[in-house]
Amino acid sequence: MQQQKQISVPDNLDFADLGLWHDQDTGHVQFNWSAIHELADHNQLDRAIFANPDNVGALIATWYQAHLTNGGDKDMAAERMFNAVAAEYNQPVQIWDNVPVEPPTPEQIKDLRKQVGTQAKCAKLAGVNISNWQRWEKGEQRPHPTTWGMFLLSCGQHPRYALKNI
């Protein structure tokens, strides 16, 4: 039986302290273990439970979700990592927005790219590398809903919201 425990983050620790890094080409992930250890110690958890990569992944995902829910800034390494996981399992890891956007078809992605410009420009706006964008257009991978929603917003195509100059 799997046990779940509510984990609290100490006031002196922020998601950015994790120093999360994700290599888009190799899929390798690096982070600051001392942040994980600090969380474990703060919550009186045995550090050994985080020897299991699934437990570390679940902790990072939950921490990131709480970070966003509490008004924290998006972390591009976390977004890339969750995009990669979503692509591997062909489904979103989790939708964190209250603004769901329908998953695009490859044809919709290509049409939007033609309106916006080049694949390189679209990839930059989406915060992904060009090879990810190309996989989206080929239907080999789906964009994470959060990434796609932010891309639509940045190029003025979001169905519910628009950026305003103030």
Secondary structure as the mmCIF struct_conf table of DSSP 4:
data_model
#
loop_
_struct_conf.conf_type_id
_struct_conf.id
_struct_conf.beg_label_comp_id
_struct_conf.beg_label_asym_id
_struct_conf.beg_label_seq_id
_struct_conf.end_label_comp_id
_struct_conf.end_label_asym_id
_struct_conf.end_label_seq_id
TURN_TY1_P TURN_TY1_P1 ASP A 11 ASN A 12
HELX_RH_3T_P HELX_RH_3T_P1 PHE A 15 LEU A 18
STRN STRN1 TRP A 21 HIS A 22
TURN_TY1_P TURN_TY1_P2 GLN A 24 THR A 26
STRN STRN2 VAL A 29 GLN A 30
HELX_RH_AL_P HELX_RH_AL_P1 TRP A 33 HIS A 42
TURN_TY1_P TURN_TY1_P3 ASN A 43 GLN A 44
HELX_RH_3T_P HELX_RH_3T_P2 ARG A 47 ALA A 51
BEND BEND1 ASN A 52 ASN A 52
HELX_RH_AL_P HELX_RH_AL_P2 PRO A 53 THR A 69
TURN_TY1_P TURN_TY1_P4 ASN A 70 GLY A 71
HELX_LH_PP_P HELX_LH_PP_P1 GLY A 72 LYS A 74
HELX_RH_AL_P HELX_RH_AL_P3 MET A 76 TYR A 89
TURN_TY1_P TURN_TY1_P5 ASN A 90 ASN A 90
BEND BEND2 GLN A 91 GLN A 91
BEND BEND3 VAL A 93 VAL A 93
BEND BEND4 ASN A 98 VAL A 99
HELX_LH_PP_P HELX_LH_PP_P2 GLU A 102 THR A 105
HELX_RH_AL_P HELX_RH_AL_P4 PRO A 106 VAL A 116
HELX_RH_AL_P HELX_RH_AL_P5 GLN A 119 ALA A 126
TURN_TY1_P TURN_TY1_P6 GLY A 127 GLY A 127
BEND BEND5 VAL A 128 VAL A 128
HELX_RH_AL_P HELX_RH_AL_P6 ILE A 130 LYS A 138
TURN_TY1_P TURN_TY1_P7 GLY A 139 GLY A 139
BEND BEND6 GLU A 140 GLN A 141
HELX_RH_AL_P HELX_RH_AL_P7 PRO A 145 SER A 154
TURN_TY1_P TURN_TY1_P8 CYS A 155 GLY A 156
BEND BEND7 PRO A 159 ARG A 160
#
